[in-house]
Protein backbone atom coordinates (compact mmCIF):
# COMPACT_ATOMS: atom_id res chain seq x y z
CA UNK A 1 0.00 0.00 0.00
CA UNK A 2 1.48 3.34 -0.97
CA UNK A 3 1.34 6.37 1.29
CA UNK A 4 -1.45 7.99 -0.74
CA UNK A 5 -3.82 5.01 -0.64
CA UNK A 6 -6.44 5.19 2.10
CA UNK A 7 -7.15 2.35 4.44
CA UNK A 8 -10.52 0.69 3.94
CA UNK A 9 -11.19 -0.89 7.32
CA UNK A 10 -14.74 0.42 7.55
CA UNK A 11 -15.58 -0.81 4.05
CA UNK A 12 -14.05 -4.20 4.80
CA UNK A 13 -16.08 -4.43 8.03
CA UNK A 14 -19.30 -3.46 6.25
CA UNK A 15 -18.73 -6.10 3.57
CA UNK A 16 -18.14 -8.79 6.18
CA UNK A 17 -21.11 -7.77 8.33
CA UNK A 18 -23.41 -7.66 5.31
CA UNK A 19 -22.30 -11.12 4.22
CA UNK A 20 -20.73 -9.86 1.00
CA UNK A 21 -17.32 -10.99 2.21
CA UNK A 22 -17.02 -14.59 3.28
CA UNK A 23 -14.05 -16.81 3.94
CA UNK A 24 -13.48 -20.25 5.41
CA UNK A 25 -13.30 -20.02 9.19
CA UNK A 26 -9.83 -21.57 9.49
CA UNK A 27 -8.41 -19.28 6.81
CA UNK A 28 -10.07 -16.25 8.37
CA UNK A 29 -8.50 -17.08 11.73
CA UNK A 30 -5.08 -17.65 10.14
CA UNK A 31 -5.24 -14.30 8.36
CA UNK A 32 -6.54 -12.51 11.44
CA UNK A 33 -3.68 -13.99 13.47
CA UNK A 34 -1.18 -12.74 10.93
CA UNK A 35 -2.69 -9.27 11.07
CA UNK A 36 -2.52 -9.36 14.87
CA UNK A 37 1.23 -9.94 14.56
CA UNK A 38 1.42 -7.03 12.15
CA UNK A 39 -0.55 -4.86 14.56
CA UNK A 40 1.83 -5.77 17.38
CA UNK A 41 4.78 -4.72 15.20
CA UNK A 42 3.08 -1.44 14.32
CA UNK A 43 2.34 -0.71 17.98
CA UNK A 44 5.95 -1.47 18.91
CA UNK A 45 7.19 0.94 16.24
CA UNK A 46 4.82 3.57 17.58
CA UNK A 47 6.22 3.07 21.08
CA UNK A 48 9.75 3.50 19.72
CA UNK A 49 8.79 6.69 17.88
CA UNK A 50 7.05 8.11 20.96
CA UNK A 51 10.06 7.37 23.18
CA UNK A 52 12.34 8.96 20.59
CA UNK A 53 10.20 12.11 20.50
CA UNK A 54 10.41 12.43 24.29
CA UNK A 55 14.21 12.43 24.40
CA UNK A 56 15.93 15.75 25.05
CA UNK A 57 18.80 14.90 22.71
CA UNK A 58 17.84 11.90 20.55
CA UNK A 59 20.80 9.83 19.40
CA UNK A 60 21.54 6.29 18.38
CA UNK A 61 24.92 6.42 20.13
CA UNK A 62 25.26 3.75 22.77
CA UNK A 63 22.53 1.51 21.40
CA UNK A 64 23.58 -1.98 20.34
CA UNK A 65 23.45 -2.56 16.57
CA UNK A 66 20.11 -4.40 16.41
CA UNK A 67 18.39 -1.90 18.71
CA UNK A 68 19.83 1.04 16.78
CA UNK A 69 18.49 -0.46 13.54
CA UNK A 70 15.00 -0.90 15.01
CA UNK A 71 14.98 2.73 16.17
CA UNK A 72 16.38 4.01 12.87
CA UNK A 73 13.79 2.05 10.87
CA UNK A 74 10.89 3.31 12.99
CA UNK A 75 12.05 6.93 12.86
CA UNK A 76 12.69 6.74 9.11
CA UNK A 77 9.23 5.35 8.47
CA UNK A 78 7.64 8.02 10.64
CA UNK A 79 9.52 10.76 8.81
CA UNK A 80 8.83 9.48 5.29
CA UNK A 81 5.11 8.81 5.79
CA UNK A 82 4.08 10.80 8.87
CA UNK A 83 0.98 9.54 10.61
CA UNK A 84 0.89 6.26 8.71
CA UNK A 85 1.78 4.14 11.76
CA UNK A 86 -1.06 5.75 13.70
CA UNK A 87 -3.44 5.08 10.81
CA UNK A 88 -2.35 1.45 10.66
CA UNK A 89 -2.85 1.09 14.43
CA UNK A 90 -6.40 2.41 14.03
CA UNK A 91 -7.29 0.41 10.92
CA UNK A 92 -5.73 -3.02 11.47
CA UNK A 93 -8.20 -3.95 14.25
CA UNK A 94 -11.02 -3.30 11.75
CA UNK A 95 -9.44 -5.67 9.25
CA UNK A 96 -9.03 -8.30 11.98
CA UNK A 97 -12.66 -7.94 13.05
CA UNK A 98 -13.81 -8.09 9.42
CA UNK A 99 -11.91 -11.32 8.77
CA UNK A 100 -13.35 -12.92 11.87
CA UNK A 101 -16.86 -11.79 10.93
CA UNK A 102 -16.37 -13.10 7.39
CA UNK A 103 -15.22 -16.44 8.77
CA UNK A 104 -18.38 -16.86 10.81
CA UNK A 105 -20.59 -16.70 7.69
C-alpha positions as CSV (number, residue, x, y, z in Angstrom):
1,X,0.0,0.0,0.0
2,X,1.5,3.3,-1.0
3,X,1.3,6.4,1.3
4,X,-1.4,8.0,-0.7
5,X,-3.8,5.0,-0.6
6,X,-6.4,5.2,2.1
7,X,-7.1,2.3,4.4
8,X,-10.5,0.7,3.9
9,X,-11.2,-0.9,7.3
10,X,-14.7,0.4,7.6
11,X,-15.6,-0.8,4.1
12,X,-14.1,-4.2,4.8
13,X,-16.1,-4.4,8.0
14,X,-19.3,-3.5,6.3
15,X,-18.7,-6.1,3.6
16,X,-18.1,-8.8,6.2
17,X,-21.1,-7.8,8.3
18,X,-23.4,-7.7,5.3
19,X,-22.3,-11.1,4.2
20,X,-20.7,-9.9,1.0
21,X,-17.3,-11.0,2.2
22,X,-17.0,-14.6,3.3
23,X,-14.0,-16.8,3.9
24,X,-13.5,-20.3,5.4
25,X,-13.3,-20.0,9.2
26,X,-9.8,-21.6,9.5
27,X,-8.4,-19.3,6.8
28,X,-10.1,-16.2,8.4
29,X,-8.5,-17.1,11.7
30,X,-5.1,-17.7,10.1
31,X,-5.2,-14.3,8.4
32,X,-6.5,-12.5,11.4
33,X,-3.7,-14.0,13.5
34,X,-1.2,-12.7,10.9
35,X,-2.7,-9.3,11.1
36,X,-2.5,-9.4,14.9
37,X,1.2,-9.9,14.6
38,X,1.4,-7.0,12.1
39,X,-0.6,-4.9,14.6
40,X,1.8,-5.8,17.4
41,X,4.8,-4.7,15.2
42,X,3.1,-1.4,14.3
43,X,2.3,-0.7,18.0
44,X,6.0,-1.5,18.9
45,X,7.2,0.9,16.2
46,X,4.8,3.6,17.6
47,X,6.2,3.1,21.1
48,X,9.8,3.5,19.7
49,X,8.8,6.7,17.9
50,X,7.1,8.1,21.0
51,X,10.1,7.4,23.2
52,X,12.3,9.0,20.6
53,X,10.2,12.1,20.5
54,X,10.4,12.4,24.3
55,X,14.2,12.4,24.4
56,X,15.9,15.8,25.1
57,X,18.8,14.9,22.7
58,X,17.8,11.9,20.6
59,X,20.8,9.8,19.4
60,X,21.5,6.3,18.4
61,X,24.9,6.4,20.1
62,X,25.3,3.8,22.8
63,X,22.5,1.5,21.4
64,X,23.6,-2.0,20.3
65,X,23.5,-2.6,16.6
66,X,20.1,-4.4,16.4
67,X,18.4,-1.9,18.7
68,X,19.8,1.0,16.8
69,X,18.5,-0.5,13.5
70,X,15.0,-0.9,15.0
71,X,15.0,2.7,16.2
72,X,16.4,4.0,12.9
73,X,13.8,2.0,10.9
74,X,10.9,3.3,13.0
75,X,12.1,6.9,12.9
76,X,12.7,6.7,9.1
77,X,9.2,5.4,8.5
78,X,7.6,8.0,10.6
79,X,9.5,10.8,8.8
80,X,8.8,9.5,5.3
81,X,5.1,8.8,5.8
82,X,4.1,10.8,8.9
83,X,1.0,9.5,10.6
84,X,0.9,6.3,8.7
85,X,1.8,4.1,11.8
86,X,-1.1,5.8,13.7
87,X,-3.4,5.1,10.8
88,X,-2.4,1.5,10.7
89,X,-2.8,1.1,14.4
90,X,-6.4,2.4,14.0
91,X,-7.3,0.4,10.9
92,X,-5.7,-3.0,11.5
93,X,-8.2,-3.9,14.2
94,X,-11.0,-3.3,11.7
95,X,-9.4,-5.7,9.2
96,X,-9.0,-8.3,12.0
97,X,-12.7,-7.9,13.0
98,X,-13.8,-8.1,9.4
99,X,-11.9,-11.3,8.8
100,X,-13.4,-12.9,11.9
101,X,-16.9,-11.8,10.9
102,X,-16.4,-13.1,7.4
103,X,-15.2,-16.4,8.8
104,X,-18.4,-16.9,10.8
105,X,-20.6,-16.7,7.7
